Amino acid sequence: MFPAEVHAPLVGIARLAANSPAAETKRSSVERPEYFLLPVRSILNRCDSKRVPFEWTINPYRGCEFACKYCYARYTHEYMELDGSEFEKKIFVKKDAAALLVQDMRKYSFASKGSGGMYPEHIAIGTATDPYQPAEREYGVTRACLEELAKREGLSISLITKSNQIVRDIDLFKKIAERSELSLNITITTLRPRLARLLEPRAPSPDLRLAAVQQLRNAGLAVGVSACPLIPGLTDRDGELEGVGAAAKKAGALWFFSNVLFLMPSSAKQFLPFIREKFPKLAKQYEQWYAKNGYAPDEYRKQMSQRVAKIRQENGFVARPWEQRTLKTKRPQLSLAWQQGVGETLLRAAG
């Protein structure tokens, strides 16, 4: 007889996840994910790396129903001893977000070390989950956090999403923007609806996201467009990225940015089989490019960086607020920092 396999006891976030009760939901669709209430100890999570332009992150949920094939944040589920494939199937709702944020903001500083005390510390919302995924309609964790942030002044905040649901909170964004620095970002990787549906199965269509950009700008809010990630062979064809940039400008976006696909092992396990199935002609290229690490070849990344710079110049896009600070405080630019392993940094800050 072989001895029974002994599993090490779960600790930290894995133990919290394993003991998380199911969250009540009104959704009855067979395709809906499972929801759980995660009893976290903090909602504001410190990010100490100098490679990124923010000190804090807020991720209202763990997991994301949008199920983007390329999502690097699948790794956060592995922290909970779950497979990355369950990232869109098991969504963890962070409990008592507003109360936790009141407590956490005691750690916030209005003089960041990275800027030499010139600027307040920056809070980035949605670095490892989409704050406006379908769960937000029921659980409202993102809005609860925004309501708390709206009570304060002198903060520096950014938020990124693929959802047009963001317009629901225009009232709160206006309040925040009156008292703090706020920048909003909407991700649009392609204008082609069919490709978007393949890559981002449950995210709102590109036209709805562009409409949200316009609505936010009409409300007087600072908003830009992210075309991240730029996916080799799929969203980099001639005129494709340029079309996204032009559409972003027409919708009123103030800035535009993009960087090349970064594949962590947990993401590669999902993305590479997807490429082999749906785009077999690209399979060999991806296996060659991403066999040794999560980055595309240096020369390709350099070419795409130059292409993005040209799009920005031709459309008159301004620098993002954090880039203004980068220039003044000599921080490494995020697009370059990504190529140096920032993915891991963001994941550690996922909370």
C-alpha positions in Angstrom: 0.0 0.0 0.0 1.2 3.4 -0.9 0.9 6.1 1.8 -2.0 8.5 1.2 -0.9 11.8 -0.4 -0.6 14.5 2.2 -1.6 18.0 1.1 0.0 21.0 2.8 -2.6 23.1 4.7 -3.8 26.2 2.8 -2.6 29.5 4.1 -3.2 33.2 3.4 -5.4 34.1 0.5 -5.8 30.5 -0.6 -7.3 29.6 2.8 -9.6 32.6 2.7 -10.8 31.6 -0.8 -11.4 28.0 0.2 -13.6 29.1 3.1 -15.4 31.8 1.1 -19.2 31.3 1.2 -21.2 31.5 -2.0 -22.6 35.0 -2.8 -26.3 35.3 -3.6 -27.0 36.2 -7.1 -30.2 37.0 -9.1 -28.6 35.7 -12.3 -30.1 32.5 -13.5 -28.1 31.9 -16.7 -26.4 28.6 -17.0 -23.3 30.3 -18.3 -22.9 32.6 -15.3 -19.9 32.1 -13.1 -19.9 31.1 -9.5 -19.7 34.0 -7.0 -18.1 33.9 -3.6 -17.7 36.5 -0.8 -14.0 36.9 -0.1 -13.3 38.2 3.5 -10.2 40.2 2.7 -8.3 42.2 5.3 -7.5 45.1 2.9 -8.9 46.6 -0.3 -6.1 49.1 -0.9 -2.9 47.2 -1.7 0.6 48.6 -1.7 2.8 48.4 -4.8 6.4 49.2 -3.9 8.0 48.7 -7.4 9.6 51.7 -9.0 8.8 50.3 -12.4 5.1 51.4 -12.3 3.7 54.9 -11.8 1.4 54.1 -8.9 1.8 53.2 -5.2 -1.6 51.6 -4.6 -4.0 49.3 -6.4 -7.7 48.6 -5.8 -9.1 45.5 -7.4 -12.8 45.1 -6.2 -13.0 41.5 -7.4 -10.7 38.5 -8.0 -11.3 36.9 -11.3 -13.1 38.5 -14.3 -16.1 37.3 -16.3 -15.0 39.0 -19.5 -12.8 35.9 -20.0 -10.2 37.7 -22.2 -8.0 35.0 -23.8 -4.8 36.9 -23.2 -5.4 38.1 -19.7 -2.2 38.1 -17.7 -4.0 38.3 -14.3 -5.1 34.7 -14.4 -2.1 34.1 -12.3 -3.9 35.7 -9.3 -6.2 32.7 -9.1 -3.2 30.5 -8.8 -2.4 32.4 -5.6 -5.6 30.9 -4.3 -4.6 27.4 -5.4 -7.1 27.5 -8.3 -6.3 26.9 -12.0 -5.9 30.0 -14.2 -8.8 28.6 -16.4 -11.2 29.3 -13.5 -10.4 33.0 -13.6 -13.7 33.7 -15.4 -15.6 30.9 -13.7 -15.1 31.6 -10.0 -15.5 35.3 -9.2 -14.6 36.5 -5.7 -16.4 39.5 -4.4 -14.4 41.4 -1.8 -16.5 42.0 1.3 -16.9 45.3 3.2 -15.0 47.3 0.7 -16.0 50.7 1.8 -15.3 50.1 5.5 -11.9 48.6 4.6 -11.1 51.6 2.4 -11.8 53.9 5.3 -9.3 52.0 7.4 -6.7 51.6 4.5 -6.6 55.3 3.6 -4.9 56.0 6.9 -1.8 54.6 5.1 -2.1 56.9 2.1 0.4 59.7 1.7 -0.1 63.0 -0.1 3.6 63.2 -0.7 4.8 60.2 -2.7 8.5 59.1 -2.4 8.6 58.4 -6.1 7.9 62.0 -6.9 10.2 63.4 -4.2 7.1 64.6 -2.4 5.8 66.7 -5.3 2.6 64.6 -5.8 0.3 62.5 -3.8 0.5 58.7 -4.0 -1.4 57.3 -7.0 -4.2 54.7 -6.7 -4.8 52.6 -9.8 -8.2 50.8 -9.9 -8.6 47.7 -12.1 -5.0 46.4 -12.5 -5.9 42.7 -12.1 -9.6 42.6 -12.7 -12.2 44.6 -14.5 -14.0 46.9 -12.0 -17.1 47.0 -14.2 -17.5 43.4 -15.1 -21.1 42.0 -14.7 -20.7 41.3 -11.0 -20.6 45.0 -10.4 -24.3 45.3 -11.3 -25.2 43.1 -8.3 -22.5 43.7 -5.7 -21.4 47.3 -6.3 -18.0 46.9 -4.8 -16.5 49.4 -7.3 -19.1 52.0 -6.6 -18.7 51.6 -2.9 -15.0 52.3 -3.2 -15.7 55.4 -5.4 -18.2 56.7 -2.9 -15.5 56.6 -0.2 -12.9 58.2 -2.4 -15.4 61.0 -3.4 -15.5 62.1 0.2 -11.8 62.9 0.2 -9.7 65.5 -1.6 -6.2 65.8 -3.0 -6.0 62.2 -4.2 -4.5 60.9 -7.4 -6.7 58.1 -9.0 -6.9 56.3 -12.2 -9.3 53.5 -13.4 -9.3 51.2 -16.4 -12.1 49.0 -17.8 -13.4 47.4 -20.9 -17.0 48.1 -19.9 -19.5 50.8 -20.9 -21.0 50.2 -17.5 -18.5 52.8 -16.3 -20.9 55.6 -17.4 -23.2 54.6 -14.5 -20.8 56.3 -12.1 -20.4 59.6 -13.9 -22.0 61.4 -11.0 -19.2 60.0 -8.6 -16.4 60.7 -11.1 -17.5 64.3 -11.3 -17.4 64.6 -7.5 -14.0 63.0 -7.4 -12.6 65.1 -10.2 -13.7 68.3 -8.5 -11.5 67.5 -5.5 -8.8 65.1 -6.8 -6.9 64.2 -9.9 -8.8 61.5 -11.9 -8.0 59.8 -15.1 -10.2 57.2 -16.8 -9.1 54.6 -19.3 -11.1 52.3 -21.6 -9.5 49.4 -23.3 -10.2 48.8 -27.0 -7.9 46.3 -28.6 -9.7 46.1 -32.0 -12.6 47.7 -33.9 -13.5 44.4 -35.5 -16.5 43.0 -33.6 -16.0 39.3 -34.5 -12.3 39.4 -33.5 -13.2 41.2 -30.3 -15.8 38.5 -29.5 -13.1 35.8 -30.0 -10.5 37.6 -27.9 -12.8 39.1 -25.2 -15.8 36.8 -25.2 -18.0 38.5 -22.7 -16.8 42.1 -22.8 -19.0 44.8 -24.3 -18.4 45.4 -28.1 -15.9 48.0 -29.3 -18.6 50.4 -30.4 -20.2 50.5 -26.9 -16.8 51.2 -25.4 -16.2 54.1 -27.9 -19.7 55.4 -27.0 -18.7 55.3 -23.3 -15.5 57.3 -24.1 -17.6 60.0 -25.8 -20.1 60.1 -22.9 -17.4 60.5 -20.3 -15.8 63.3 -22.3 -19.1 65.0 -22.8 -19.4 64.9 -19.0 -16.1 66.8 -18.8 -14.0 63.9 -17.5 -10.5 63.1 -18.5 -10.5 59.8 -20.4 -8.1 58.0 -22.8 -8.0 54.7 -24.7 -5.8 51.7 -24.1 -5.2 49.4 -27.0 -3.4 46.9 -24.7 -2.4 44.3 -25.4 -1.2 44.7 -29.0 -1.5 41.1 -30.2 1.0 39.9 -32.8 -0.6 38.8 -36.0 -4.1 39.7 -34.9 -4.4 43.4 -34.0 -1.2 44.7 -35.6 -2.1 44.4 -39.3 -1.6 47.5 -41.4 -4.0 50.3 -40.4 -5.6 48.3 -37.6 -4.0 50.1 -34.7 -4.2 53.4 -36.5 -7.9 52.8 -36.9 -8.3 52.3 -33.2 -6.4 55.5 -32.5 -8.5 57.5 -35.0 -11.7 56.2 -33.5 -10.5 57.0 -30.0 -9.7 60.6 -31.1 -13.1 61.0 -32.8 -14.8 59.8 -29.5 -12.9 62.5 -27.6 -10.1 60.5 -26.0 -7.3 62.7 -24.7 -4.6 60.0 -24.8 -3.8 56.7 -26.4 -1.4 53.9 -25.5 -0.6 50.3 -26.3 2.1 47.7 -25.6 2.8 44.3 -26.9 1.2 41.1 -25.5 2.9 39.8 -22.4 2.2 36.1 -21.7 2.8 34.7 -18.2 2.8 30.9 -17.9 -0.8 30.8 -16.6 -1.9 33.0 -19.5 0.0 31.0 -22.1 -1.7 27.8 -21.0 -5.0 29.4 -22.1 -3.9 31.6 -25.0 -1.6 29.3 -27.0 -4.2 26.5 -27.4 -6.6 29.2 -28.4 -4.2 30.4 -31.1 -3.6 26.8 -32.3 -7.4 26.2 -32.6 -8.6 29.5 -34.0 -5.5 30.9 -35.8 -3.4 27.8 -36.7 -1.2 29.8 -39.2 0.1 31.9 -36.3 0.9 28.9 -34.0 4.5 28.4 -35.1 5.3 32.1 -34.7 3.9 32.2 -31.2 5.7 29.1 -30.1 9.0 30.6 -31.4 8.4 34.0 -29.9 7.0 33.0 -26.5 8.8 29.6 -25.9 11.4 31.0 -23.5 9.7 33.9 -21.8 6.6 36.0 -21.8 7.9 38.7 -24.2 7.8 39.1 -28.0 11.2 39.8 -29.6 12.9 43.1 -28.8 12.9 44.3 -32.4 9.2 43.8 -32.8 8.4 45.6 -29.6 10.6 48.5 -30.7 8.8 48.7 -34.0 5.4 48.7 -32.3 6.5 51.3 -29.8 7.5 53.6 -32.7 4.2 52.9 -34.4 2.2 53.9 -31.3 4.3 57.1 -30.9 3.4 58.0 -34.5 -0.3 57.4 -33.9 -0.2 59.6 -30.8 1.6 62.4 -32.7 -0.6 62.3 -35.8 -3.8 62.5 -33.7 -2.6 65.1 -31.3 -3.0 62.9 -28.2 -1.6 64.4 -25.0 0.5 62.5 -22.5 -1.4 60.7 -19.8 -1.3 62.4 -16.4 1.2 59.9 -15.0 3.5 60.4 -18.0 3.7 64.1 -17.1 5.0 63.0 -13.7 7.3 60.5 -15.3 9.0 63.3 -17.2 9.3 65.4 -14.1 10.5 62.7 -11.7 12.4 60.5 -14.2 10.4 57.3 -13.5 10.7 54.6 -16.1 7.8 54.7 -18.6 5.2 52.0 -18.0 5.4 50.7 -21.6 9.0 50.0 -21.2 8.7 48.8 -17.7 6.3 46.1 -18.8 9.0 44.6 -20.8 11.1 44.3 -17.6 8.7 42.2 -15.7 6.0 44.6 -14.4 3.4 41.9 -14.9 4.7 40.2 -11.8 4.7 43.5 -9.9 1.0 44.1 -10.7 0.1 40.6 -9.7 1.7 40.9 -6.3 -0.4 44.1 -5.9 -3.6 42.4 -6.9 -4.8 42.0 -3.4 
